[in-house]
Amino acid sequence: MDCIFCKIVEGSIPSSKVFEDEFVLAFRDIQPAAPTHILIIPKKHIATMNDVAEEDYAIIGDIHRAAQHIAREQGIAETGYRLINNCGTDSGQLVFHIHYHLVGGENLGPLLSKA
């Protein structure tokens, strides 16, 4: 499998880790969109949210638990942050290994702008 996130999990590609446990890995995005921009991934390869199976539901909970912990550690839990999961090409998903963007550290404004 040629998945960049799987390679980060196995350690063959370096990352700036901020959290790791048995099921979840979190690291700084190399192209941050906000002062705090961390990617949170399951260690198990799951391509998209649509591919999450019943036996994976606990991993999704683990990711959310990690997000709370990381937000507190990064000092953004009180001021606010976004936890974003893109699913599929139209959403902008570029890496097909489920991941969440935890972004914050500034006023992020409205989620979507109306043109």
C-alpha positions in Angstrom: 0.0 0.0 0.0 1.3 3.4 -0.9 -0.3 5.5 1.8 1.7 8.4 3.2 -0.1 8.3 6.5 0.5 4.5 6.9 4.2 5.3 6.3 4.1 8.0 9.0 2.5 5.4 11.4 5.2 2.8 10.7 7.9 5.5 11.1 9.4 5.4 7.6 8.4 9.0 7.0 9.1 11.4 9.9 6.5 13.6 11.4 6.2 16.2 14.2 4.2 14.0 16.6 2.1 15.7 19.3 0.1 12.6 20.5 0.3 8.9 20.2 -1.4 6.0 21.8 -2.2 2.4 20.8 -4.8 3.4 18.2 -4.3 7.0 17.2 -1.4 9.2 16.0 -1.4 13.0 15.8 1.1 15.3 14.2 1.6 18.8 12.9 0.4 19.5 9.4 3.3 20.5 7.1 1.2 23.2 5.4 -0.7 24.7 8.3 -3.9 26.7 7.6 -4.0 28.1 11.2 -1.5 28.7 14.0 -2.5 25.3 15.4 -3.1 22.7 12.6 -2.7 19.1 13.7 -3.7 16.0 11.8 -5.2 13.1 13.8 -5.3 9.7 12.2 -6.1 6.1 13.2 -3.2 3.8 13.0 -5.4 1.4 11.2 -5.8 2.2 7.5 -9.4 3.3 6.7 -9.7 5.2 3.5 -12.7 7.5 4.1 -15.5 8.0 6.6 -17.7 6.0 4.3 -15.3 3.0 4.9 -15.6 3.1 8.7 -17.1 -0.3 9.7 -18.9 -1.2 12.8 -15.8 -2.6 14.4 -14.1 0.8 13.8 -16.6 2.9 15.7 -14.4 2.8 18.8 -11.5 4.2 16.9 -13.5 7.2 15.9 -14.3 7.8 19.6 -10.5 7.4 20.3 -9.8 10.1 17.7 -12.3 12.5 19.3 -10.8 11.8 22.8 -7.4 12.6 21.4 -8.7 15.8 19.9 -10.0 17.0 23.3 -6.6 16.1 24.9 -4.6 17.9 22.1 -6.8 21.0 22.2 -6.2 21.3 25.9 -2.4 20.7 25.6 -2.2 23.3 22.7 -4.1 25.9 24.8 -7.0 26.2 22.4 -9.7 24.2 24.2 -11.2 27.3 25.8 -11.0 29.7 22.9 -12.2 27.3 20.3 -11.1 25.1 17.5 -12.4 23.1 14.5 -12.3 19.3 14.1 -12.7 18.7 10.3 -13.0 15.4 8.4 -13.2 15.6 4.6 -14.8 12.6 3.0 -14.2 12.0 -0.7 -12.9 14.0 -3.6 -15.5 16.8 -3.7 -14.8 17.6 0.0 -11.1 18.2 -0.8 -9.8 14.9 0.7 -6.3 14.5 -0.7 -5.0 11.6 1.4 -7.3 8.6 1.4 -6.6 7.5 5.0 -9.2 8.9 7.3 -7.9 11.9 9.1 -9.2 14.9 11.1 -7.8 18.4 11.0 -7.7 20.1 14.4 -7.3 23.8 13.6 -7.4 26.8 15.9 -5.2 29.4 17.6 -7.0 32.3 16.0 -10.5 33.4 15.1 -11.4 31.1 12.2 -14.4 33.1 11.0 -17.4 31.4 9.3 -16.9 27.8 8.1 -18.1 28.6 4.6 -18.4 31.9 2.9 -21.3 32.7 0.7 -20.2 34.1 -2.7 
